Amino acid sequence: MTSIRARLLLWIGLPFTLVGILTLVSSQVVLSRQINETFDAMLLNAAERVERRIHSVDGELRINMHYFSISTLGSRGEGKIFYRIRDDAGTMLAGFEGLASPPDSATTPVFYDTRYAGNELRAVALNLPVVRATRSSRIEVIVAESTEARESLINEFLLTLSALTAVGGLLAVTIALLAIHRGLAPLRTVSRALRQRSPNDLDPIETRVPREITTLVASINGLMARMRQSIRNTQQFNADVSHQLRTPVSEIRALAEVTARRCEDPALRRPLEEIERIAEEAGYTVQQLLTLAKTRHELVDTRALEPLALDEVCREACAEAASRIYQRGHQELEFIEKETGKVLGDPVRLRWLVQNLIENASQHAGGTAPYRGTIRVRVFQRDGAPALSVADDGVGVAADDLSRLTERFYRASPATPGSGLGLAIVDEVARAHGAHLDFASPPGQGLTVSVVFSPRRDVGAPGRSAAG
């Protein structure tokens, strides 16, 4: 797509080029006419001077050649001069016999173009009265000049005019480029302001701009306001649905549990226990949906993030998740802390991230069988950037499934319990904090999920080393 700069240059350069061409063409016409008129006048003046060189001696016409000379405006040794003088009887008095006569005879001077001796000539012919003995007669004088001098002068003028036009064109294009650059500066300012924002910043643009692009800025601000409102409406809808579903699902679970305890018929108790299990999973899914709605990265205000010690956040998350891990039996939670730095983050959302990683390992590391092993939470640095990882020693994940683990409701092993939202929540929280996820699952070595944050040199020095 053509840029605005290219379009402006086209609409400025094209008319200027057309005007320059028209100027040169019209200048050539005007200059040619004026120069030819001037040369013609000089040529006529030269022909008229012949009258003063002719005198009669004993009835014979003679020409004083010693004082006879012809000069025109542009000769300068570049052109050739031809002339012919003869009386009314057709007798040659002087000049070149082969010089052509004018196409029409007339008493007034006649200008015409002709050729002689391989030269293109501009000639003038006129009849002059002379006194010859006792009678008067007329003589015909033709003076012709080659056109090299005229053409040379015209070409010099046109060359000078073309050079001036070219210099003026380059100057105009330079000024136009500078004007376009300055004129587009507000658009670049708006573009730079948008590029420097985080993906989650939907606040209005506050940059001062000229009146011509206030409509554009207002449209962008209106679009961001509608996007912000749409996201809030979606979040509120998810929260409302989750809240409204949580209560009836909890009631169904409680009712099924109480009824199963009171029921003495094993055939009836089994369906009630299945209802209780399904209700428990539904309640967990509703809770995860509510958490996912709250962790959408578009809704995180990056300006409200605060410097946090990553090891402290992970330690608190491990403490909250430890009770659930130990209740399931045959599982251990290990926290390994190394030297790391601070990150800009939201403490609640970061704890959700770590807890969902721990919960994902606890539920899915064993595949279809309960996991019996250790879940290791580690805080470290990768290439100078703070990072954390949660690893297990379970069955791992197939290489083809690694790229789909953050999809909502996707489970690498559908037979295992869970909502399929844990890693989607982790991905949303990571994106909101400018981090990215890495998955590693070597055959027979379980799954390791790493969260690598962007290096931040302005949020504090690296924390102290501690063992956990």
Secondary structure, 3 states (H helix, E strand, C coil): CCCHHHHHHHHHHHHHHHHHHHHHHHHHHHHHHHHHHHHHHHHHHHHHHHHHHEEEECCEEEECCCCCCCCCCCCCCCCCEEEEEEECCCCEEEECCCCCCCCCCCCCCEEEEEEECCEEEEEEEEEEEEEECCEEEEEEEEEEEECHHHHHHHHHHHHHHHHHHHHHHHHHHHHHHHHHHHHCHHHHHHHHHHHCCCCCCCCCCCCCCCHHHHHHHHHHHHHHHHHHHHHHHHHHHHHHHHHHHHHHHHHHHHHHHHHHHHCCCHHHHHHHHHHHHHHHHHHHHHHHHHHHHHCCHHHCCHHHCEEEEHHHHHHHHHHHHHHHHHHCCCEEEEEEECCCCEEEECHHHHHHHHHHHHHHHHHHCCCCCCCCEEEEEEEEEECCEEEEEEECCCCCCCHHHHHHCCCCCCCCCCCCCCCCCHHHHHHHHHHHCCCEEEEECCCCCCCEEEEECCCCCCCCCCCCCCCC
